[in-house]
Amino acid sequence: MTQPLKNFKGQIWTLCDNWVPFIDFPTDRPINYCEIGVLYGANLLRFAELFGSHPDTKLYAIDPWLNYPEYEGIIYDTFIENINNSVYLNKIIIKRDFSHNIMPKFDDNLFDIIYIDGNHEKGFILKDAIMSYEKLKNEGYIIFDDLQIVSVQDDVHEFLKIYEDKVEIVKILIFGGNPGQLICRKIA
């Protein structure tokens, strides 16, 4: 494995390295990946390092990049700098807007993996998940982040109830004794 995120600026939290044992995507074919909630781009760029080697792979970054007081600096400018300093610039499609404005514009069955780490207030993760389901290919993955947050847990639970016969839980990843991420696969 390469040294992740060389010369990266901004905060780095949990990266997609945790998913590797549980998702099955070869690097010899193109992958369409979508990330809702990108922040400085750490996970997006790490995903590119691990799964983005095919020349036709596309990585969609959806975020309004608002400047929140809890994050330092101008987030969008730092994100752009990180993307411009990477070798993946030509694979990344940036959609600077809220997910509810962007996701409906995509074709159904477009994405192999959708990572949801957007607005954590009650109802937003559920809305992202419902919109994402139709955009996901059969056997594709939806991955939820920050399950330790009650509003995220509630939204993910609702999503699993609504789609109980259409998704399967692949793995719940535990960090520090708490659920951190959930990997689901679309089965219908």
PyMOL CGO cylinders between C-alpha atoms (Angstrom):
from pymol import cmd
from pymol.cgo import CYLINDER

trace = [
    CYLINDER, 0.00, 0.00, 0.00, 1.29, 3.46, -0.83, 0.3, 1, 1, 1, 1, 1, 1,
    CYLINDER, 1.29, 3.46, -0.83, 1.84, 6.16, 1.75, 0.3, 1, 1, 1, 1, 1, 1,
    CYLINDER, 1.84, 6.16, 1.75, -1.64, 7.70, 1.89, 0.3, 1, 1, 1, 1, 1, 1,
    CYLINDER, -1.64, 7.70, 1.89, -2.21, 11.32, 0.98, 0.3, 1, 1, 1, 1, 1, 1,
    CYLINDER, -2.21, 11.32, 0.98, 1.26, 12.67, 0.50, 0.3, 1, 1, 1, 1, 1, 1,
    CYLINDER, 1.26, 12.67, 0.50, 1.38, 16.50, 0.86, 0.3, 1, 1, 1, 1, 1, 1,
    CYLINDER, 1.38, 16.50, 0.86, -2.27, 16.62, 1.95, 0.3, 1, 1, 1, 1, 1, 1,
    CYLINDER, -2.27, 16.62, 1.95, -3.57, 19.76, 3.68, 0.3, 1, 1, 1, 1, 1, 1,
    CYLINDER, -3.57, 19.76, 3.68, -6.49, 19.78, 6.11, 0.3, 1, 1, 1, 1, 1, 1,
    CYLINDER, -6.49, 19.78, 6.11, -7.93, 17.34, 8.60, 0.3, 1, 1, 1, 1, 1, 1,
    CYLINDER, -7.93, 17.34, 8.60, -7.92, 13.59, 7.96, 0.3, 1, 1, 1, 1, 1, 1,
    CYLINDER, -7.92, 13.59, 7.96, -10.32, 11.27, 9.73, 0.3, 1, 1, 1, 1, 1, 1,
    CYLINDER, -10.32, 11.27, 9.73, -11.18, 7.65, 9.02, 0.3, 1, 1, 1, 1, 1, 1,
    CYLINDER, -11.18, 7.65, 9.02, -10.24, 6.65, 5.47, 0.3, 1, 1, 1, 1, 1, 1,
    CYLINDER, -10.24, 6.65, 5.47, -11.62, 4.02, 3.12, 0.3, 1, 1, 1, 1, 1, 1,
    CYLINDER, -11.62, 4.02, 3.12, -8.72, 1.67, 3.90, 0.3, 1, 1, 1, 1, 1, 1,
    CYLINDER, -8.72, 1.67, 3.90, -11.14, 0.09, 6.39, 0.3, 1, 1, 1, 1, 1, 1,
    CYLINDER, -11.14, 0.09, 6.39, -13.45, -0.97, 3.57, 0.3, 1, 1, 1, 1, 1, 1,
    CYLINDER, -13.45, -0.97, 3.57, -10.82, -2.86, 1.55, 0.3, 1, 1, 1, 1, 1, 1,
    CYLINDER, -10.82, -2.86, 1.55, -11.38, -6.30, 3.13, 0.3, 1, 1, 1, 1, 1, 1,
    CYLINDER, -11.38, -6.30, 3.13, -15.15, -6.01, 2.60, 0.3, 1, 1, 1, 1, 1, 1,
    CYLINDER, -15.15, -6.01, 2.60, -15.65, -4.64, -0.90, 0.3, 1, 1, 1, 1, 1, 1,
    CYLINDER, -15.65, -4.64, -0.90, -14.78, -6.51, -4.04, 0.3, 1, 1, 1, 1, 1, 1,
    CYLINDER, -14.78, -6.51, -4.04, -13.83, -4.19, -6.88, 0.3, 1, 1, 1, 1, 1, 1,
    CYLINDER, -13.83, -4.19, -6.88, -11.00, -5.04, -9.23, 0.3, 1, 1, 1, 1, 1, 1,
    CYLINDER, -11.00, -5.04, -9.23, -8.78, -2.22, -10.43, 0.3, 1, 1, 1, 1, 1, 1,
    CYLINDER, -8.78, -2.22, -10.43, -8.78, -3.52, -14.02, 0.3, 1, 1, 1, 1, 1, 1,
    CYLINDER, -8.78, -3.52, -14.02, -12.17, -1.99, -14.83, 0.3, 1, 1, 1, 1, 1, 1,
    CYLINDER, -12.17, -1.99, -14.83, -13.58, 1.51, -14.41, 0.3, 1, 1, 1, 1, 1, 1,
    CYLINDER, -13.58, 1.51, -14.41, -15.42, 2.42, -11.23, 0.3, 1, 1, 1, 1, 1, 1,
    CYLINDER, -15.42, 2.42, -11.23, -17.92, 5.21, -10.74, 0.3, 1, 1, 1, 1, 1, 1,
    CYLINDER, -17.92, 5.21, -10.74, -17.55, 6.45, -7.18, 0.3, 1, 1, 1, 1, 1, 1,
    CYLINDER, -17.55, 6.45, -7.18, -19.61, 9.15, -5.48, 0.3, 1, 1, 1, 1, 1, 1,
    CYLINDER, -19.61, 9.15, -5.48, -18.82, 10.86, -2.20, 0.3, 1, 1, 1, 1, 1, 1,
    CYLINDER, -18.82, 10.86, -2.20, -21.43, 13.01, -0.48, 0.3, 1, 1, 1, 1, 1, 1,
    CYLINDER, -21.43, 13.01, -0.48, -19.66, 15.23, 2.03, 0.3, 1, 1, 1, 1, 1, 1,
    CYLINDER, -19.66, 15.23, 2.03, -16.06, 15.61, 0.91, 0.3, 1, 1, 1, 1, 1, 1,
    CYLINDER, -16.06, 15.61, 0.91, -14.59, 18.35, 3.11, 0.3, 1, 1, 1, 1, 1, 1,
    CYLINDER, -14.59, 18.35, 3.11, -10.83, 18.57, 2.33, 0.3, 1, 1, 1, 1, 1, 1,
    CYLINDER, -10.83, 18.57, 2.33, -10.90, 15.49, 0.06, 0.3, 1, 1, 1, 1, 1, 1,
    CYLINDER, -10.90, 15.49, 0.06, -8.90, 13.02, 2.16, 0.3, 1, 1, 1, 1, 1, 1,
    CYLINDER, -8.90, 13.02, 2.16, -11.19, 10.05, 1.69, 0.3, 1, 1, 1, 1, 1, 1,
    CYLINDER, -11.19, 10.05, 1.69, -11.83, 10.84, -1.99, 0.3, 1, 1, 1, 1, 1, 1,
    CYLINDER, -11.83, 10.84, -1.99, -8.10, 10.93, -2.74, 0.3, 1, 1, 1, 1, 1, 1,
    CYLINDER, -8.10, 10.93, -2.74, -7.41, 7.81, -0.71, 0.3, 1, 1, 1, 1, 1, 1,
    CYLINDER, -7.41, 7.81, -0.71, -10.17, 5.99, -2.58, 0.3, 1, 1, 1, 1, 1, 1,
    CYLINDER, -10.17, 5.99, -2.58, -8.52, 7.11, -5.83, 0.3, 1, 1, 1, 1, 1, 1,
    CYLINDER, -8.52, 7.11, -5.83, -5.19, 5.69, -4.64, 0.3, 1, 1, 1, 1, 1, 1,
    CYLINDER, -5.19, 5.69, -4.64, -6.73, 2.32, -3.80, 0.3, 1, 1, 1, 1, 1, 1,
    CYLINDER, -6.73, 2.32, -3.80, -9.33, 1.85, -6.56, 0.3, 1, 1, 1, 1, 1, 1,
    CYLINDER, -9.33, 1.85, -6.56, -8.84, 4.55, -9.16, 0.3, 1, 1, 1, 1, 1, 1,
    CYLINDER, -8.84, 4.55, -9.16, -6.07, 3.15, -11.33, 0.3, 1, 1, 1, 1, 1, 1,
    CYLINDER, -6.07, 3.15, -11.33, -8.26, 2.42, -14.37, 0.3, 1, 1, 1, 1, 1, 1,
    CYLINDER, -8.26, 2.42, -14.37, -8.07, 5.35, -16.80, 0.3, 1, 1, 1, 1, 1, 1,
    CYLINDER, -8.07, 5.35, -16.80, -11.89, 5.52, -17.13, 0.3, 1, 1, 1, 1, 1, 1,
    CYLINDER, -11.89, 5.52, -17.13, -12.64, 5.57, -13.39, 0.3, 1, 1, 1, 1, 1, 1,
    CYLINDER, -12.64, 5.57, -13.39, -14.67, 8.62, -12.34, 0.3, 1, 1, 1, 1, 1, 1,
    CYLINDER, -14.67, 8.62, -12.34, -14.80, 10.07, -8.82, 0.3, 1, 1, 1, 1, 1, 1,
    CYLINDER, -14.80, 10.07, -8.82, -17.69, 12.43, -8.08, 0.3, 1, 1, 1, 1, 1, 1,
    CYLINDER, -17.69, 12.43, -8.08, -17.29, 14.88, -5.19, 0.3, 1, 1, 1, 1, 1, 1,
    CYLINDER, -17.29, 14.88, -5.19, -20.54, 16.42, -3.88, 0.3, 1, 1, 1, 1, 1, 1,
    CYLINDER, -20.54, 16.42, -3.88, -20.35, 19.08, -1.19, 0.3, 1, 1, 1, 1, 1, 1,
    CYLINDER, -20.35, 19.08, -1.19, -21.51, 22.70, -0.81, 0.3, 1, 1, 1, 1, 1, 1,
    CYLINDER, -21.51, 22.70, -0.81, -18.14, 23.50, 0.83, 0.3, 1, 1, 1, 1, 1, 1,
    CYLINDER, -18.14, 23.50, 0.83, -19.58, 26.02, 3.21, 0.3, 1, 1, 1, 1, 1, 1,
    CYLINDER, -19.58, 26.02, 3.21, -17.16, 27.49, 5.72, 0.3, 1, 1, 1, 1, 1, 1,
    CYLINDER, -17.16, 27.49, 5.72, -18.16, 26.05, 9.06, 0.3, 1, 1, 1, 1, 1, 1,
    CYLINDER, -18.16, 26.05, 9.06, -16.69, 27.53, 12.26, 0.3, 1, 1, 1, 1, 1, 1,
    CYLINDER, -16.69, 27.53, 12.26, -15.52, 24.12, 13.50, 0.3, 1, 1, 1, 1, 1, 1,
    CYLINDER, -15.52, 24.12, 13.50, -13.12, 23.73, 10.53, 0.3, 1, 1, 1, 1, 1, 1,
    CYLINDER, -13.12, 23.73, 10.53, -10.05, 25.84, 9.93, 0.3, 1, 1, 1, 1, 1, 1,
    CYLINDER, -10.05, 25.84, 9.93, -9.51, 28.02, 6.88, 0.3, 1, 1, 1, 1, 1, 1,
    CYLINDER, -9.51, 28.02, 6.88, -11.32, 28.17, 3.59, 0.3, 1, 1, 1, 1, 1, 1,
    CYLINDER, -11.32, 28.17, 3.59, -12.35, 24.55, 3.12, 0.3, 1, 1, 1, 1, 1, 1,
    CYLINDER, -12.35, 24.55, 3.12, -13.09, 24.69, -0.61, 0.3, 1, 1, 1, 1, 1, 1,
    CYLINDER, -13.09, 24.69, -0.61, -9.78, 26.37, -1.45, 0.3, 1, 1, 1, 1, 1, 1,
    CYLINDER, -9.78, 26.37, -1.45, -7.89, 23.73, 0.53, 0.3, 1, 1, 1, 1, 1, 1,
    CYLINDER, -7.89, 23.73, 0.53, -9.89, 20.96, -1.17, 0.3, 1, 1, 1, 1, 1, 1,
    CYLINDER, -9.89, 20.96, -1.17, -9.06, 22.38, -4.62, 0.3, 1, 1, 1, 1, 1, 1,
    CYLINDER, -9.06, 22.38, -4.62, -5.38, 22.64, -3.68, 0.3, 1, 1, 1, 1, 1, 1,
    CYLINDER, -5.38, 22.64, -3.68, -5.38, 18.99, -2.55, 0.3, 1, 1, 1, 1, 1, 1,
    CYLINDER, -5.38, 18.99, -2.55, -7.07, 17.87, -5.77, 0.3, 1, 1, 1, 1, 1, 1,
    CYLINDER, -7.07, 17.87, -5.77, -4.74, 19.96, -7.95, 0.3, 1, 1, 1, 1, 1, 1,
    CYLINDER, -4.74, 19.96, -7.95, -1.71, 18.49, -6.17, 0.3, 1, 1, 1, 1, 1, 1,
    CYLINDER, -1.71, 18.49, -6.17, -2.89, 14.93, -6.82, 0.3, 1, 1, 1, 1, 1, 1,
    CYLINDER, -2.89, 14.93, -6.82, -2.40, 12.73, -9.86, 0.3, 1, 1, 1, 1, 1, 1,
    CYLINDER, -2.40, 12.73, -9.86, -6.18, 12.11, -9.94, 0.3, 1, 1, 1, 1, 1, 1,
    CYLINDER, -6.18, 12.11, -9.94, -7.32, 15.57, -11.08, 0.3, 1, 1, 1, 1, 1, 1,
    CYLINDER, -7.32, 15.57, -11.08, -8.57, 14.26, -14.45, 0.3, 1, 1, 1, 1, 1, 1,
    CYLINDER, -8.57, 14.26, -14.45, -10.77, 11.61, -12.75, 0.3, 1, 1, 1, 1, 1, 1,
    CYLINDER, -10.77, 11.61, -12.75, -12.49, 13.90, -10.24, 0.3, 1, 1, 1, 1, 1, 1,
    CYLINDER, -12.49, 13.90, -10.24, -15.79, 15.59, -11.09, 0.3, 1, 1, 1, 1, 1, 1,
    CYLINDER, -15.79, 15.59, -11.09, -16.58, 18.34, -8.60, 0.3, 1, 1, 1, 1, 1, 1,
    CYLINDER, -16.58, 18.34, -8.60, -20.21, 19.18, -7.86, 0.3, 1, 1, 1, 1, 1, 1,
    CYLINDER, -20.21, 19.18, -7.86, -20.29, 22.14, -5.48, 0.3, 1, 1, 1, 1, 1, 1,
    CYLINDER, -20.29, 22.14, -5.48, -23.87, 22.16, -4.25, 0.3, 1, 1, 1, 1, 1, 1,
    CYLINDER, -23.87, 22.16, -4.25, -26.15, 20.35, -1.83, 0.3, 1, 1, 1, 1, 1, 1,
    CYLINDER, -26.15, 20.35, -1.83, -26.69, 16.66, -2.56, 0.3, 1, 1, 1, 1, 1, 1,
    CYLINDER, -26.69, 16.66, -2.56, -30.46, 17.05, -2.97, 0.3, 1, 1, 1, 1, 1, 1,
    CYLINDER, -30.46, 17.05, -2.97, -29.77, 19.37, -5.93, 0.3, 1, 1, 1, 1, 1, 1,
    CYLINDER, -29.77, 19.37, -5.93, -27.13, 17.13, -7.53, 0.3, 1, 1, 1, 1, 1, 1,
    CYLINDER, -27.13, 17.13, -7.53, -28.14, 13.48, -7.03, 0.3, 1, 1, 1, 1, 1, 1,
    CYLINDER, -28.14, 13.48, -7.03, -31.41, 13.65, -9.03, 0.3, 1, 1, 1, 1, 1, 1,
    CYLINDER, -31.41, 13.65, -9.03, -29.42, 14.76, -12.09, 0.3, 1, 1, 1, 1, 1, 1,
    CYLINDER, -29.42, 14.76, -12.09, -27.43, 11.52, -12.27, 0.3, 1, 1, 1, 1, 1, 1,
    CYLINDER, -27.43, 11.52, -12.27, -28.59, 8.51, -14.28, 0.3, 1, 1, 1, 1, 1, 1,
    CYLINDER, -28.59, 8.51, -14.28, -29.98, 5.56, -12.33, 0.3, 1, 1, 1, 1, 1, 1,
    CYLINDER, -29.98, 5.56, -12.33, -27.57, 2.63, -11.89, 0.3, 1, 1, 1, 1, 1, 1,
    CYLINDER, -27.57, 2.63, -11.89, -24.51, 4.83, -12.43, 0.3, 1, 1, 1, 1, 1, 1,
    CYLINDER, -24.51, 4.83, -12.43, -22.42, 4.29, -9.31, 0.3, 1, 1, 1, 1, 1, 1,
    CYLINDER, -22.42, 4.29, -9.31, -20.50, 1.29, -8.01, 0.3, 1, 1, 1, 1, 1, 1,
    CYLINDER, -20.50, 1.29, -8.01, -19.94, 2.87, -4.58, 0.3, 1, 1, 1, 1, 1, 1,
    CYLINDER, -19.94, 2.87, -4.58, -21.60, 5.80, -2.84, 0.3, 1, 1, 1, 1, 1, 1,
    CYLINDER, -21.60, 5.80, -2.84, -20.07, 7.06, 0.40, 0.3, 1, 1, 1, 1, 1, 1,
    CYLINDER, -20.07, 7.06, 0.40, -22.44, 9.14, 2.53, 0.3, 1, 1, 1, 1, 1, 1,
    CYLINDER, -22.44, 9.14, 2.53, -20.82, 11.55, 4.97, 0.3, 1, 1, 1, 1, 1, 1,
    CYLINDER, -20.82, 11.55, 4.97, -22.92, 14.67, 4.42, 0.3, 1, 1, 1, 1, 1, 1,
    CYLINDER, -22.92, 14.67, 4.42, -25.10, 16.72, 6.76, 0.3, 1, 1, 1, 1, 1, 1,
    CYLINDER, -25.10, 16.72, 6.76, -25.56, 14.77, 10.01, 0.3, 1, 1, 1, 1, 1, 1,
    CYLINDER, -25.56, 14.77, 10.01, -28.68, 16.56, 11.19, 0.3, 1, 1, 1, 1, 1, 1,
    CYLINDER, -28.68, 16.56, 11.19, -31.79, 14.37, 11.49, 0.3, 1, 1, 1, 1, 1, 1,
    CYLINDER, -31.79, 14.37, 11.49, -33.30, 13.43, 8.13, 0.3, 1, 1, 1, 1, 1, 1,
    CYLINDER, -33.30, 13.43, 8.13, -30.43, 14.44, 5.85, 0.3, 1, 1, 1, 1, 1, 1,
    CYLINDER, -30.43, 14.44, 5.85, -28.57, 11.11, 5.82, 0.3, 1, 1, 1, 1, 1, 1,
    CYLINDER, -28.57, 11.11, 5.82, -31.86, 9.30, 5.17, 0.3, 1, 1, 1, 1, 1, 1,
    CYLINDER, -31.86, 9.30, 5.17, -32.64, 11.61, 2.25, 0.3, 1, 1, 1, 1, 1, 1,
    CYLINDER, -32.64, 11.61, 2.25, -29.12, 11.10, 0.83, 0.3, 1, 1, 1, 1, 1, 1,
    CYLINDER, -29.12, 11.10, 0.83, -29.48, 7.32, 1.17, 0.3, 1, 1, 1, 1, 1, 1,
    CYLINDER, -29.48, 7.32, 1.17, -32.88, 7.20, -0.54, 0.3, 1, 1, 1, 1, 1, 1,
    CYLINDER, -32.88, 7.20, -0.54, -31.65, 9.37, -3.42, 0.3, 1, 1, 1, 1, 1, 1,
    CYLINDER, -31.65, 9.37, -3.42, -28.49, 7.29, -3.68, 0.3, 1, 1, 1, 1, 1, 1,
    CYLINDER, -28.49, 7.29, -3.68, -30.24, 3.91, -3.83, 0.3, 1, 1, 1, 1, 1, 1,
    CYLINDER, -30.24, 3.91, -3.83, -31.62, 4.47, -7.36, 0.3, 1, 1, 1, 1, 1, 1,
    CYLINDER, -31.62, 4.47, -7.36, -28.27, 5.81, -8.56, 0.3, 1, 1, 1, 1, 1, 1,
    CYLINDER, -28.27, 5.81, -8.56, -26.43, 2.71, -7.35, 0.3, 1, 1, 1, 1, 1, 1,
    CYLINDER, -26.43, 2.71, -7.35, -25.76, -0.31, -9.58, 0.3, 1, 1, 1, 1, 1, 1,
    CYLINDER, -25.76, -0.31, -9.58, -27.01, -3.72, -8.51, 0.3, 1, 1, 1, 1, 1, 1,
    CYLINDER, -27.01, -3.72, -8.51, -24.37, -5.26, -6.23, 0.3, 1, 1, 1, 1, 1, 1,
    CYLINDER, -24.37, -5.26, -6.23, -23.03, -1.74, -5.63, 0.3, 1, 1, 1, 1, 1, 1,
    CYLINDER, -23.03, -1.74, -5.63, -22.18, -0.43, -2.17, 0.3, 1, 1, 1, 1, 1, 1,
    CYLINDER, -22.18, -0.43, -2.17, -23.57, 2.36, 0.00, 0.3, 1, 1, 1, 1, 1, 1,
    CYLINDER, -23.57, 2.36, 0.00, -21.24, 3.20, 2.86, 0.3, 1, 1, 1, 1, 1, 1,
    CYLINDER, -21.24, 3.20, 2.86, -22.40, 5.33, 5.79, 0.3, 1, 1, 1, 1, 1, 1,
    CYLINDER, -22.40, 5.33, 5.79, -20.00, 7.22, 8.06, 0.3, 1, 1, 1, 1, 1, 1,
    CYLINDER, -20.00, 7.22, 8.06, -20.27, 8.49, 11.63, 0.3, 1, 1, 1, 1, 1, 1,
    CYLINDER, -20.27, 8.49, 11.63, -22.66, 5.90, 13.03, 0.3, 1, 1, 1, 1, 1, 1,
    CYLINDER, -22.66, 5.90, 13.03, -21.67, 6.99, 16.52, 0.3, 1, 1, 1, 1, 1, 1,
    CYLINDER, -21.67, 6.99, 16.52, -23.90, 10.06, 16.01, 0.3, 1, 1, 1, 1, 1, 1,
    CYLINDER, -23.90, 10.06, 16.01, -27.48, 9.37, 17.11, 0.3, 1, 1, 1, 1, 1, 1,
    CYLINDER, -27.48, 9.37, 17.11, -29.13, 11.26, 14.22, 0.3, 1, 1, 1, 1, 1, 1,
    CYLINDER, -29.13, 11.26, 14.22, -27.05, 9.25, 11.73, 0.3, 1, 1, 1, 1, 1, 1,
    CYLINDER, -27.05, 9.25, 11.73, -27.94, 5.98, 13.48, 0.3, 1, 1, 1, 1, 1, 1,
    CYLINDER, -27.94, 5.98, 13.48, -31.63, 6.89, 13.35, 0.3, 1, 1, 1, 1, 1, 1,
    CYLINDER, -31.63, 6.89, 13.35, -31.50, 7.77, 9.63, 0.3, 1, 1, 1, 1, 1, 1,
    CYLINDER, -31.50, 7.77, 9.63, -29.55, 4.62, 8.74, 0.3, 1, 1, 1, 1, 1, 1,
    CYLINDER, -29.55, 4.62, 8.74, -31.99, 2.49, 10.74, 0.3, 1, 1, 1, 1, 1, 1,
    CYLINDER, -31.99, 2.49, 10.74, -34.92, 4.06, 8.83, 0.3, 1, 1, 1, 1, 1, 1,
    CYLINDER, -34.92, 4.06, 8.83, -33.15, 3.44, 5.52, 0.3, 1, 1, 1, 1, 1, 1,
    CYLINDER, -33.15, 3.44, 5.52, -32.58, -0.21, 6.41, 0.3, 1, 1, 1, 1, 1, 1,
    CYLINDER, -32.58, -0.21, 6.41, -36.26, -0.62, 7.34, 0.3, 1, 1, 1, 1, 1, 1,
    CYLINDER, -36.26, -0.62, 7.34, -37.43, 0.92, 4.05, 0.3, 1, 1, 1, 1, 1, 1,
    CYLINDER, -37.43, 0.92, 4.05, -35.03, -1.15, 1.94, 0.3, 1, 1, 1, 1, 1, 1,
    CYLINDER, -35.03, -1.15, 1.94, -34.84, -4.28, 4.08, 0.3, 1, 1, 1, 1, 1, 1,
    CYLINDER, -34.84, -4.28, 4.08, -35.34, -6.62, 1.11, 0.3, 1, 1, 1, 1, 1, 1,
    CYLINDER, -35.34, -6.62, 1.11, -33.20, -4.54, -1.25, 0.3, 1, 1, 1, 1, 1, 1,
    CYLINDER, -33.20, -4.54, -1.25, -29.94, -4.12, 0.64, 0.3, 1, 1, 1, 1, 1, 1,
    CYLINDER, -29.94, -4.12, 0.64, -27.78, -6.39, 2.72, 0.3, 1, 1, 1, 1, 1, 1,
    CYLINDER, -27.78, -6.39, 2.72, -25.46, -5.37, 5.51, 0.3, 1, 1, 1, 1, 1, 1,
    CYLINDER, -25.46, -5.37, 5.51, -21.92, -6.35, 4.57, 0.3, 1, 1, 1, 1, 1, 1,
    CYLINDER, -21.92, -6.35, 4.57, -20.11, -5.07, 7.65, 0.3, 1, 1, 1, 1, 1, 1,
    CYLINDER, -20.11, -5.07, 7.65, -20.43, -2.69, 10.58, 0.3, 1, 1, 1, 1, 1, 1,
    CYLINDER, -20.43, -2.69, 10.58, -17.01, -1.23, 11.29, 0.3, 1, 1, 1, 1, 1, 1,
    CYLINDER, -17.01, -1.23, 11.29, -16.28, -0.54, 14.95, 0.3, 1, 1, 1, 1, 1, 1,
    CYLINDER, -16.28, -0.54, 14.95, -13.90, 2.24, 16.00, 0.3, 1, 1, 1, 1, 1, 1,
    CYLINDER, -13.90, 2.24, 16.00, -13.00, 2.74, 19.65, 0.3, 1, 1, 1, 1, 1, 1,
    CYLINDER, -13.00, 2.74, 19.65, -15.77, 0.38, 20.76, 0.3, 1, 1, 1, 1, 1, 1,
    CYLINDER, -15.77, 0.38, 20.76, -18.47, 2.30, 18.86, 0.3, 1, 1, 1, 1, 1, 1,
    CYLINDER, -18.47, 2.30, 18.86, -20.05, 1.68, 15.47, 0.3, 1, 1, 1, 1, 1, 1,
    CYLINDER, -20.05, 1.68, 15.47, -18.28, 3.95, 13.00, 0.3, 1, 1, 1, 1, 1, 1,
    CYLINDER, -18.28, 3.95, 13.00, -19.21, 2.94, 9.47, 0.3, 1, 1, 1, 1, 1, 1,
    CYLINDER, -19.21, 2.94, 9.47, -21.73, 0.67, 7.81, 0.3, 1, 1, 1, 1, 1, 1,
    CYLINDER, -21.73, 0.67, 7.81, -21.16, -1.03, 4.47, 0.3, 1, 1, 1, 1, 1, 1,
    CYLINDER, -21.16, -1.03, 4.47, -24.33, -2.13, 2.62, 0.3, 1, 1, 1, 1, 1, 1,
    CYLINDER, -24.33, -2.13, 2.62, -24.74, -3.76, -0.78, 0.3, 1, 1, 1, 1, 1, 1,
    CYLINDER, -24.74, -3.76, -0.78, -27.70, -3.28, -3.12, 0.3, 1, 1, 1, 1, 1, 1,
    CYLINDER, -27.70, -3.28, -3.12, -29.24, -6.67, -3.88, 0.3, 1, 1, 1, 1, 1, 1,
    CYLINDER, -29.24, -6.67, -3.88, -32.44, -5.77, -5.75, 0.3, 1, 1, 1, 1, 1, 1,
]
cmd.load_cgo(trace, "trace")
